[in-house]
Amino acid sequence: MMTDEVLTMDEVAKSFRRKTVLDHCSFAIERGSVTALVGSNGAGKSTLMSLAVGLLTPDSGNIRVLGEAVGQRGIAPGLSYLTQHKPLYPHFTVAEMLRFGRNTNAHWDDAYAAELVSAAGIAVSARVKSLSPGHRTRVALALALGRRPEVLLLDEPLADLDPVARRAVARTLMRDAAENGTTIVLSSHVLSELVDVADRLLLLRDGRIRLDGELDTITAEHYLLVGSTDAEPTVDNGTIISDVSGSSAAVFVVHGTRPETARPGWTVEDATVDDVVLAHLGTEVAA
Ligand SMILES: Nc1ncnc2c1ncn2[C@@H]1O[C@H](COP(=O)(O)OP(=O)(O)OP(=O)(O)O)[C@@H](O)[C@H]1O
């Protein structure tokens, strides 16, 4: 099967003054995939997205979106970006925001944008400044999807939402991906928020992509070693990523093929995706 990569970074580096945020950052995102971009606070998720849409310029490396090098000519027509701060005009009504979307985009689906606003229970006569943060997110999402993008980048889209709204937005995104083949990248510092929506994971740590692949595959490539002793475990298959021990048991997340049996004093268990992500976010990087 021919791969169709819609967003790629190759050895991208970006620093602010002396702080290196991205360094040797490489990945490729395929058309139609839904990717969770996960990293701790300050890991560089927003920086990565700003680079992808051309709001920032990399110090080195290559970035391509929809077959073109990312330039300074404004956001590519096939791309939508929902920033963390959801810039809407506070004095506009929702109807005026939708009209703004219509007037500023060559490709614009008015019916779809209006349907998304109405599904969120938001009156089009309401002023943006009077909306709750969750409703603002829903309006910003309607504006982003009204462009009918091929690639949609969402920076922490679910952070301001209550659980019901979170589920509604997750459904909207999944439906958009399934029906229109939209490629979606959404960031969070907690994967559990995204695990129902995303099929792939990019884990950003120390400026690089540390995990990249299908969520199920990544999970299956790890296992837990659980023991009741203080002793360091001996691992026959793979490498210990981290110690997630609780008070009563020693628990180690191991990257490798799950062995049939463990050594005396230890048992082997399946890792969850949360175990794996937390382990990788928490590990000190080996030199
Ligand atoms: N314009 C800027 N000037 C200087 N430093 C910046 C700038 N933008 C980001 N940084 C720094 O770069 C680092 C990465 O920031 P970024 O916002 O990309 O992280 P993030 O993963 O999105 O974090 P969060 O989850 O907190 O939103 C942070 O240390 C931040 O302070």
The ligand as a Gaussian input file, in Angstrom:
#p B3LYP/6-31G(d) Opt

LIG

0 1
 N        7.812000      32.501000      22.164000
 C        8.527000      31.892000      23.112000
 N        9.612000      32.494000      23.665000
 C       10.343000      31.890000      24.606000
 N       10.080000      30.663000      25.082000
 C        9.036000      30.010000      24.600000
 C        8.191000      30.578000      23.579000
 N        7.220000      29.682000      23.274000
 C        7.438000      28.608000      24.057000
 N        8.527000      28.785000      24.848000
 C        9.068000      27.800000      25.802000
 O        9.224000      26.570000      25.105000
 C        8.874000      25.468000      25.926000
 C        7.822000      24.637000      25.222000
 O        6.599000      25.330000      25.206000
 P        5.289000      24.753000      24.537000
 O        4.214000      25.746000      24.793000
 O        5.559000      24.365000      23.147000
 O        5.047000      23.428000      25.393000
 P        3.727000      22.539000      25.550000
 O        4.172000      21.121000      25.470000
 O        2.700000      22.986000      24.590000
 O        3.288000      22.858000      27.038000
 P        1.865000      22.930000      27.770000
 O        1.394000      21.515000      27.920000
 O        2.210000      23.551000      29.067000
 O        0.990000      23.777000      26.895000
 C        8.439000      26.055000      27.247000
 O        9.523000      25.991000      28.125000
 C        8.103000      27.483000      26.919000
 O        8.336000      28.312000      28.028000

